[in-house]
Amino acid sequence: MIAPALRKNLRLWINEAVAAGARRFKACAIVGITLRCFQRWREDDIDRRSTRVQAPVSVLSDTEVEAILAAVNAPEFAHLPVTQIVPRLADQGIYVQSAQDNIPNA
C-alpha cells in the first residue's frame, strides 16, 4: 500500500505529466502503478480498500462454535478426526457443520 503523502505526490506528478502531453497509463507505468490504481485514488487521499469492513457471510455465531466444540470434544468423538465425527453426528440426526468447513479439533 502506498503512503498517503507519496500517493498525493504521485497524483500531482502524473497529472503534471499528462498536462505536458504524456499518456496517463504511461506515466502511471513509469512510477510503478497501474492506471486503474490511479483512477481509484480520489482527492481526499483515502484508499477505500483499506477502510472497507465486511464480515464474511459464513461466520459462525458463538453458540454454533460452542456446539461444535462440545461435539468434537465429547468422549466418544475425541479420538476421531472431523471427517468421521460429522457423518456419525449426521447418523444421529445432529447437524453442526460440514466436514469441508474445517471444524477445529480443539
HUBELWO-V643441 format. One record per residue. N is the residue number from 0. RES is the residue in three letters. D_LAST is the distance of its C-alpha to the last C-alpha in Angstrom with 2 decimals. Layout:
N,RES,D_LAST / N,RES,D_LAST
This chain:
0,MET,36.05 / 1,ILE,39.64 / 2,ALA,40.50 / 3,PRO,42.54 / 4,ALA,45.60 / 5,LEU,45.68 / 6,ARG,45.08 / 7,LYS,48.10 / 8,ASN,50.25 / 9,LEU,49.27 / 10,ARG,50.10 / 11,LEU,53.47 / 12,TRP,54.27 / 13,ILE,53.39 / 14,ASN,55.48 / 15,GLU,58.29 / 16,ALA,58.19 / 17,VAL,58.27 / 18,ALA,61.21 / 19,ALA,62.96 / 20,GLY,62.62 / 21,ALA,59.40 / 22,ARG,57.08 / 23,ARG,53.91 / 24,PHE,51.57 / 25,LYS,53.41 / 26,ALA,53.14 / 27,CYS,49.40 / 28,ALA,49.03 / 29,ILE,51.00 / 30,VAL,48.70 / 31,GLY,45.58 / 32,ILE,44.27 / 33,THR,44.54 / 34,LEU,46.98 / 35,ARG,44.19 / 36,CYS,42.48 / 37,PHE,45.86 / 38,GLN,46.32 / 39,ARG,43.04 / 40,TRP,44.26 / 41,ARG,46.16 / 42,GLU,48.64 / 43,ASP,46.10 / 44,ASP,44.12 / 45,ILE,40.73 / 46,ASP,38.28 / 47,ARG,37.05 / 48,ARG,34.03 / 49,SER,32.52 / 50,THR,33.17 / 51,ARG,31.64 / 52,VAL,28.57 / 53,GLN,27.06 / 54,ALA,23.68 / 55,PRO,22.31 / 56,VAL,23.17 / 57,SER,19.83 / 58,VAL,17.81 / 59,LEU,15.71 / 60,SER,16.90 / 61,ASP,15.06 / 62,THR,15.66 / 63,GLU,14.31 / 64,VAL,10.94 / 65,GLU,11.00 / 66,ALA,12.20 / 67,ILE,9.62 / 68,LEU,6.70 / 69,ALA,9.40 / 70,ALA,10.23 / 71,VAL,7.33 / 72,ASN,6.91 / 73,ALA,10.71 / 74,PRO,12.61 / 75,GLU,14.32 / 76,PHE,11.45 / 77,ALA,9.02 / 78,HIS,11.21 / 79,LEU,11.65 / 80,PRO,10.82 / 81,VAL,10.49 / 82,THR,14.23 / 83,GLN,15.03 / 84,ILE,12.96 / 85,VAL,14.68 / 86,PRO,18.15 / 87,ARG,17.83 / 88,LEU,16.92 / 89,ALA,19.78 / 90,ASP,22.07 / 91,GLN,21.48 / 92,GLY,22.40 / 93,ILE,19.08 / 94,TYR,18.13 / 95,VAL,14.96 / 96,GLN,14.71 / 97,SER,16.21 / 98,ALA,14.62 / 99,GLN,16.30 / 100,ASP,14.52 / 101,ASN,11.53 / 102,ILE,8.75 / 103,PRO,5.54 / 104,ASN,3.81 / 105,ALA,0.00
